[in-house]
Amino acid sequence: MRKVEIKVAKHSGFCFGVREALRKTEETIEKYKGTGRSIYTCGPLIHNSHVISELEEKGVFRIGSLDEAEPGSVVVVRSHGEGSSFYRLAEKRGILLVDATCPFVLRIHRLAEEARKQGRNVVIVGNREHPEVQGTAGWTDHTAEIVSNGEEAALVEGERVTVVAQTTITERLWNETTEELKKRIPDLILHPTICSATRDRQDGCRNVAAVSDFMVVIGDRESSNSQKLYEIAKENCAKAIFVERKEDLPLKEVERCNKIGVAAGASTPERIIKEVISTMSEFVTENNPVEEVVSEAAAVAETAHEEPCQMGDLMDEIEKSLRLPGRGEIVEGEIVQVTNKYIVVNLGCKKDGIIPKDELTVEGEQELTDLYKEGDTIQAKVIKNDDGDGNILLSKKKLEVNEHWDEINEALENKTVVNAKVVKEVRGGVIAVYKEVAGFIPMSQLSDKFVEKADEFVGKVLPVKVSRVDQKRNKAVFSHKAYLAEEKQKRIQEIWDSINVGDVVEGTVMRFTDYGAFVDIGGLDGLLHISEISWGKLKHPQEALEIGQKINVKILSMNNEKGKISLGLKQNQPEPWSVIDEKYAVGQVIEGKVVQIKEYGAFVELEPGLDGLVHISEIAFKRVTNIADELTVGQVVQAKILEIDKERKRISLSIKATLDESAQEEAPAEETAEEA
């Protein structure tokens, strides 16, 4: 028997800045709920796709720039911060900002801005592509020099230089670059602005990795600080992996290790850390003859708020909860007294036996005096030699348990479902009773979602699958999660069997991504790609759809093996060019929106998926040299159809053909007269 230890690095999970950013965002959602104001973040609030998806479901959408936010909307400034021009533009456009910039990043902004005002050159040590670095550079009017290694630092020039650091870089990178600068810069001011939380995480990761034979780093792949932890883990541990969630775990590799280390980035939610730890612990325990799986108390309490997990202790807890201590002998005797609270049995020895009402099976409102009579013979099981009053404590229910165990074993063998009532919460899960058989349901098996507290299940009857039976020790393990997974798979298979490519079905828009929307078609999610939403071009699915919206979608393709379905919405409407003769004709005057401006002309949208070109010569009667002086994107104009080329799918339009030529010619003369 071996002992498996899971040790979590200190300071894993959300840092102060990330936690504050999420808190402010949640407050913003609550404050503006139902007001009609749109809520955005310019770029991801934090580097964690799971958190971003959850925020989108709550109505917080990501935009690429302030130009995409309408006046009056609310934009949450992400934890990485923004440059000074961002705030000026927001004020100019009437956009309300909620500043969720990390306090440590704000300090760097002030240092960089002050150095620039003093005429000093500013150097930022970090990744020039990182949004935090870009935001800091914005407070120097983008004059700051960004270096990411010693070689780049060697190229820095100037006599008066102030240096700041991206909060998530390593100490080694800071030392490497600043040592190079010290060699040549006479007036050098160093601000080692690496976040203390980052430093603590890196130290914690390093310490745990050094004593582990397998290291798991949890974080988003776009997270800079999580990637730094992974680098540190690889340097200090023979085996290290990077996972975003529990499904990424290579459990076969985990199974072979005795000392497993865990570290998590500053933008990793606590629930994901818990799920990863729980999955590893459960897998190792269920698939190996291990003595125990222990999660170090200090680390886990700080990170996941859980006690050390010892499977031996858990099973002992089950045993205590299943039955009272007893000799287990089967006895037979004559009933000598019956009351509504107990039965007294003559066992033919010095002590009488007593069977309390709760040790007898009684249905509904039945009384013991209705079921048993003096002189009847009864069998029972000894559960205690002395009940404290000089009697032998007996139980008839214990005899019936054997029949119920047969049912439990049959459910295990045939993989059938039994209904068990949750009676109490214990460490690591709950005790649930099927008839007279009690079993343990681990916390991870209570639901197909993460369970924070098990007390909400107490008193409920749950359909469960039997996952393990040890009748000799009166122990069983149940799983409600396995039942839910099986039912979900049945529903999904029913949906797969009922639909075909080409069918049009009703669905509900559940969530957005940059590349499309996921639509629930009765319990199964399908992808509605952005290119399949409209015949026109969209920048984001939310331009045409809303969360919770009911839509009819066409099934374009199905891959049962991968569980993927592709959907289409625009297919419910005819492709504009296929019916163009029914709606448009040469000589017709149409109203459309300018969607694109080129040097040679402007494209006007007649309807989604149908654009026409107004050549520069057809914009006005006067000579036009710069189309932007005459038209703007989004402007609604009237134009006359000059030509429809169905073969090349081109429409030629003319704006000037809808104008009064004499009025345009008189305008310059009137302006000249006014100037005179």
Disulfide bonds with the S-S distance in Angstrom:
none
